[in-house]
């Protein structure tokens, strides 16, 4: 169903199909005409699990959950697929009380698990008797691409660090157990950070309770590396300079979809072979590795994108304008058969050329280049011990608050904390310019550990040199190092993964990353013996050197497309002989992360 998920040894289509079967099983338990009502947070993710035909073939209409949601008259079963939130229960209660038709029955499928609190709320509102099925859909991970899994939980870091709610850690642990149930036991576990350790401790406990899970032989995944977002805020707030990263920062990629004004594409001569859906006002473009051109462009530094688009346009033009002279009938037939593919490729080039042009306009703006210069100075640890004159100028001009806060957070990360007088100065100036309410946002950033005062540790300044995080002679076109994703800065998390691939990598890294927040830990899941287990020696345990090892990298709190691009770059290096599966609570960028905290 989703063929683009099958490109690696870890076939993520198996996870998608498992999740889809769970949904179909629950739907088939309910007889009669159905309508499905989705809360806003699940409208996009459900498309990563089930194709539209699954619902259309069964005559099921999909509706958005709203106070004024109107149900089809012929729908005798209303099925809510929702997150476990009390405010959503209140909407459902209003629907039940408002709907008077006889014979209509309501059902709830909770994602990712059934909530006793929500059910109790229905009982307190005296509507519990109106419900038939109250089930759960254990959708812990959504496959975004052949190598990316996302929990699609944008508030993970805030929930834990600001609100003190660790629920998502348990959900992530269940997700890890689910992955091992499908792909087998993961023998080696490495991690950094208190949230990461919380996830693993819970996963280990759940795995011990599910003993059959670990009685089997080693699975496809050789090891897992867990990271807290808190160990590397600098990479979070840094501007991404890859094609996909810039699209996300400027326009937002939601569940593999990009929505832009249709007028931007009006003069491109698009027709029915377009890979996107065009409406009167908006054009929605599907972005995943199923499209060959996007798969080639997505991880490139933006300065290389123009060259790739020009080369593709030239190749397509040459094939379409090939001379028909001296061609046999068979050759002509082959050319005609190939035309639909060539037209689709031509349309793809046109779409990405348009996107590239509008991004280039944003990159050429003075505001962008000035911001980029300031943040790169922070990365180099230049002038970070006192208030930045550039940030002061932005506040004097009453620039957008999130842009100012982002740079303040970057400076704090580069300095490994502010001196108390510097932090107090920024607070005072922010309050004067943007009003006292801004201090509530600053308070949340302090609770989250994004803004803080200095201790004796200068973790970033030390790691910048020992791990070579900033590269003076970085190459953006046909690069040799992961630093190309930020033009000269290598994401700390990706650099740690790179060094961990070397012999004794994690052991040699432990002493270097101990100054980062949270514990450094490692574990090993041996096969259980005596409860159905047996000593085995399988080829996957290391007898074949030609088979690439598979590493699952899990970001608790979110990761950026730049970090994903860096890991994909490492996977492409023959010396590493590795495949990555990247799991995250949510793909984030500098603005979405900041917005969720403030």
N, C-alpha and C positions, 0 to 999 in steps of 0.2 A: 504493500500500500504506500509506503514511504521509502522508495528505493534509495534515496540519497543517504539513508541512515546505515547502509550496509558496507561501507568502504573499508572498515578495519576488522581486525580479528575479533574485537568486541563488537558484535553486531547489535547496535542499539535498537534496531527494529524489533528485536525480541522483547525488549522492555515496553516499547510502544504497543506491540500486539498483546502483551499480557495485560496492560492497562485497558486496552480496547475491549478485550474479552470480559474483563470485570464489569464494564459498563453494559455490554450486550447481555450478559447474564442477568443483571439486575432489571434491565428493561423487559426481558422476556418473562420475568416473574409477574409482570403486571399486564393483565388482559384488558383489551379495549383500546379505544383511541387515546393518544397521548399528546401532550404538549410539554416541552421542557423549558423551564425558566432558569436562567443562569444569572448569578450575580456578576457585577461588572468585572471583578478580578478574574473570573473564569471564562469570560467571553472569548478572549484570545487563546489561552492555554488549551482549551478543549480542541482547537484545531490542530494541536500538536499530537493529540491522542487519536482522534477519530476524523475521518474524512466527511465532508458534507453529505456524500451519498449514503452513509450509514443511517442518517436520519431521513433523508428524502425517500429512500427505498422503503422505509417503514411508515411513511406518511406522518412523521413527527415534525412539528413546527418548533423552532427555537425562538425563545422570547427573552428579552432583557428584564431583569428584576427591577421593578420600579414601583413606587406607591400607586401609580395609575395603570399598571400593567393590565391589559385586556386579554382575556383568554378566548380562543376559538370556541364557537358554540358547540362544535361536535366533539370537543375534547372532554372525555369523561374522566381522564386521569391527568392531574397536573403534577408534574415531577419537578421539584426544585433541586438543582445541583449547585450547592453553595458552600462557602467557607463557614467555619464555625464561629460566627459572631452574633452577639445578642441583638445588635441593631438590625441585622438581616431578619432575625426572628420576628421583630416588630412589624416589618413590612409584610411578612408572610401571614401573620395574625390578622393584619388589616385586610388582606385578600380573602382569607377564610370567612371573616365576619361580613365582608361585603358581598360575597358570592352566595346566592340563595338557590341556585339551580339544584334540583333534586338529582341524586345519583352521581354527583361529582365527588371524586375522592382525591385527596392530596397525599403526596409522598415526598420525602426528603432523602437525597443522597448527600451525605456530608463528605467534604473533601478537606483533608486527607483521612480524617477518622471521625467516628460518631462522637457527639458531644452530649454528655449527661446534663451539663449546665443549660444547653440550648433546649433539650427535651423538657427539663424542669420548667423552663420559661414558658413553653407551650402549655404545660399543665396548669401553671399559675394563671394563664390567660383563658383557661377553660375551652381550649380548642384542640386539645390532644386527641379527642375522639374522632376528629375529622380526618386523621391521618391513617393511611394504610401501612406502607413500607417506610421504615426509618432505618436506612442502611448507611454504609460508608463505602466510599471509593478511595482506596489507598494509593492515590496518585502522589507519591512522594517526590519523584523526579519526572520532568518532562524533557524528552530528547529534542534539543533545538537543532542539532546537526549530527553528522556521523561521529563527532568526537566531543560533543558538548551536552551536558545534562544540567538542567536548572530546576530548582525547587519553585521558582517564580514567586519568591517571597521577598518583596522589596524592603520590608521593614525589619529584617532579621537583626541587623546590628543595633538599631534603635531599641527593639524589643528587649534585647539582652543588656546592652550597655547603659541605656537611659532609663527604661521602664522596669528593668530587673525581672523580665519574664523569660525564663529559659525554655519555654515550651518547644520552640523551634529546634533546639538541640536534640530533644527526644525524637522529633519528626525526622531530623537528619539521620539519627541513629537507625531508625526504622528503615529509612531509605538505603542505608549501607547494608543492612541485613537482607533487604529485598534484592539488591544487586548481587550479593553473594549466593542467594538462593537461585538466581538465574545463571550467573556466570561462574560460580564456584568460589571456594575458599581463597581469600587473599592472605598469603603467608606473612608478608612483611609490612609493618606499619611504622611510619615516621610522622612526627608532627611538631608544630610550634604554636603555642598560645593556649590560654585557659579555655576558650570556647572550643577549640579543636580537641583538647583533651576531654572536655565535657561530652562532646559527640562520641569520641572513641570509647570512653568508659561506659557510656550507655549502650553503644553498639556491642561491645564485648559482653556485657551482662545479658543483653537480649539474645546474643548468639549462643551463650552458655545454656540459656533456658531452652533454646531450640537446638538440641544436641545433634539431631540428624544433619543439620546444616554443615557441621564441621567434621562429620564422620566420612565425608566424601574426599576424593582426591583433590589436589591443588587445582584451582580454576585457571581461567585464561589470564586474569589480572595478577601480575607478579608482586606488586607492592602498591601501597597508597601513601601519599604525602598530604597531610592536612595542615592548612594555614589559617590563622586568624587574620581578618582584615586589619586588625590593630597593629600588626607587626610592620606594616608598610603603607602608611597613609600617604606618603609622598607620591607613590605610583597612582594612588586613587585620584588625587587632586591635580596631577600633571595632565597637560593637554596631550591627547593621543594624536599621533600624526600618521596613522595608518588610514587607508581608505574607509574601512568599516568603522573604525573608531571615530573618525571625523563625521561620518554620516550620523552615528548615534549621538554625538555631542551636539550637533547642530539641529538635527531634525527628529531624532529618536527612533530607534528600531524596537518595535514591540512584537514579540512572538514571531520573529522572522519577517515582519512586515514593515514597510516604510510607506508613509502616506504623505503625499506632496500635492500642491495645487495643480490641477489638470492643465491649467493654462501654460505651465512651463513646457509641456510636451506637445502643445497644439501645432507647432510648425515642423514637427519631426516626421510627418507623413506616416503616422502609425496606423496600423490596420489590425485585422483580427488575429494576427499571429503574435501580437504583443504578449509578453509573459505577465502582464499586469492587468488589473481590472480598472477600467476607466469609467468614472461617473461624471455627472455634469460639473462638479466642483472639485472633486478629489480623485487622485490616482493612487491606487494601492499597489505597491511593487513587492513581490515575494523575493526575499533575500535568503538563499541558502545554497549549499554546494551543489544542488541539483542543476543549477545553471552554470555551465562551464566557464563563461567569462567572469562571472562574479566570484567563482571559486578561485580564479587566477588573480583577481584584483584585490580581494578583501583584505589580505594580510600584507599588502605592499605599502611602503611609504608613499604618501600622496605624490611626491615628486616623480615617482616611477609610473604613475597611473596613465598619464598622457601618452607616454611612449607605447605602453601596452595597447591602449585603445587605438592609436594610430596604426600599429602593426596589424591588429585584428581587422580594422576597416580595410586596409590595403589588401590583405589576404582574401577577404570575402569579395571585394570588388573584382579582384583578379579572377576568381573562380566564376563569378556571375557573368563577367564580360568575356569569358574565354571564347575565342574564335570558333565558329561552327564549321569553318572550312576544313576539309580533309578529315572530318569525323565520320565514323561509321554510324549506322543506325543504332547499333548496340551502345556506342559511346553517347549518342544523343539521348537515348532512353535513360542511361545512368545519370546524365546531367539533369534531366527533367525530374527524375525521382529524388534527386538531391536538392532541388530548388526549395521545397518547404523548410528544410533544415537551414539552408543558407539565408532565407528570408527571416527566419526566427533569430539567427545569429546577427543579422544586420539590424534587426529591431533591438536586440539586446545591446549592441554597440551604441545605437542612438540613445537609448534610455540612460546608459551609464555615462555617455558623453554629456548629456544634459545635467545629470547629477554632478559630474566633475566640474562643469562650468559654474554652477551655482556655489559649489564649495570653494572654488578658486576665488570667486568674488569676496567671500567671507575671509579667506586667508590673506588677501591683499589689503584688507582694511587696516588702518593704522592701529586701531584698538587691539586687534588680534596680535599683530607683530610686537606691539609694546608689552602686552601681557606675557607673550611668549619669552621675550627678552628678560623680563623681571623674574619669571619662574625659573628660567635656566640659570640665572645668577644665584638664586636660592639653592638650586641643585649643586652648584659649585661651592656652596658655603661662603659666598661673598656677601659681606655686609649684613649678616643675619643676627648680630648681637644687639642691634638697636632698631628703632622703628624705621621701616622702609620709606624713603622719600617718595617712591612711586606709589605706594599704598596711600600715603598722606595726600598726594596729588589727586588720586581717585576719589578719596573722601571729600576733598575740597570741591571737586566737581560734582559731588553727589551722584557718582556712578552707581550702577545697579548693585544692590547690597550683596547679592550672592557672588558677584565677581570679586568684591572686596573681601568678603569672608573667606573665599577660596584661597586667595593669595596669602591672607593672614595664616590660614591653616597650613599652607605649604611652607611658609617661613618657620612656623613653629616646628613642623616635622623635620626640616633641615637643621634647625638649631637644637634638636632633641629637647625642646621645651624653651619657653621664654624666661628671661629674667622677670621677676615679679613686677618691677617698675615698668617694663616694656608692655607686659600684658595689661596692667592697669591703665597705661596710657591709651592702648588701643580701645579698651572698654569705654573709657571716658570720651574719646573722640567719636566712637560709633554712636554713643548715646546722644551726643551733641548734634550729630548730623542726621541720624535716622530715627531718633526718638528713643525713649526709655524702653519701649517694648523690644528693642533689639537685644537687650540684656537677657531676655528669656531665651533667645536663640543661642547667645553666647554661653549661657548656663548649661544648655543641653550639650553643646560642644565640649564643655568642660567635663560634664558627667560621662560623656562618651570617651574621654581621654584624648580627644583630638586637639584641644587647647589645654595646655598645662604648664606648670613652672618647672624650671630646670632642676635636675639632680646632678650628681657627679658624672653620670654616664653621658657620653657623647657618641651614642651608638651610630648615628648616620655618618658623622664625619669620619669615624674609624672605618666603617664598612665601605664607604665610598672609595677608599683607597685599597683596602684589603681584598674586596670583591670586584674592584674595577667597575664601579657602577656608572661612572662618567667616562666616556671615551672621546678624547680630543679629536682623533682622526676618523670618526664614525663615517661609514659609507651608507648613503640612503638608497642608491640604485645598485642592485645586485650585491647586497650587503654580506659581510662575513661574521657579523656579531648581532646579538639581539638588541643592541642599543639603537638600531635603526628605527624602532617603533616610536621612540620619542626624539629621534634625530641624533641624540648623543647620550641619552640616559637609558640604562638598562634597568627594567623593573626589578626590585630587590627579590621578590618572590620567584621570578623566572630565573634569576641568576643563582639563587639557592638550589633550584631544581637542576639547573645545568651542572653545577658543581657536584651535586649529589649523585649524578650519573657516573662519575669517575670512580675508580676503585677506592674503597674505604671513604667514599665521598661524604656520607652523613657523619661518620665518626670524626672526620677531620673538620667538618663544619660546626660541630656542636660547640666547640670553644669559642668560635667566632660569632655565633648568633645568640649566645647566652645573654647578652645585654639587651636583646630585643624583649618586648613585653611578653610575659607568660612563660610557662614551663616548656622545656625541650624534652620530648619523650620519644621512645621507640618501643615496639612490642613485636611479638612473633606468634602467629597462630599455627601451632603444630597440629597435625592431624591427631584426633583422639584415638587412643588405642584401648581395646578392651570392651568397647560398647558398639561393636559392629565395625570399628575401624580396623585397618591392617597396615602394616609397613609396606610401602610401595616405593618404587623408583620409576617415575614416569618421564617420558621425553621432555614434557613441559617443565620439569623441575631443573632443567639446565643441561641436558645431554646434547642439545642441538644449539650450537653457537650462532647459526644462521637465522634462527627465528628471533625476531625482535622482541624484547621484553615489553610488557605492557604496564604502564604506570598510571594510576588514577590520582590526579591532583585535585583536591577538594578545598575550595575557598569558602570558609565559613564567614559570611558577612558580605560576600559579593566579590566579583572580579571584573576587570575591564576587558574590552576587546583588544587593547594593546597587549595585555598580559597573555591573552589567548593566542594572539599572533606570534608572540615571542616563543611560546611553547610549541606552536606548529613549526616555527622556523627550526627549533632544536630537533624536532622529529624528522625534519627533512635532511639533516646532516647524517651522512652515511656512517661516520665514526661513532655516533651515539647508538645506532641500531635500537631505536626505541619507538614505541607508539604511545601517545598520550590519550587518555580519556579525561576531560576536564569537567569536573562537577562544581557547581556553585549554588549558593542560595538565590542569587540573582545576578544577571549581567548588569553592571552599573557603569556610570560615568561620573565625572567630577561634579556635575550639577544634580543628578538624581540622588547621589549619595548624600550630598549636602542638604538637599531639600527634605529627605527623609529624616535627617537628624534635627533639623530646625523647624 
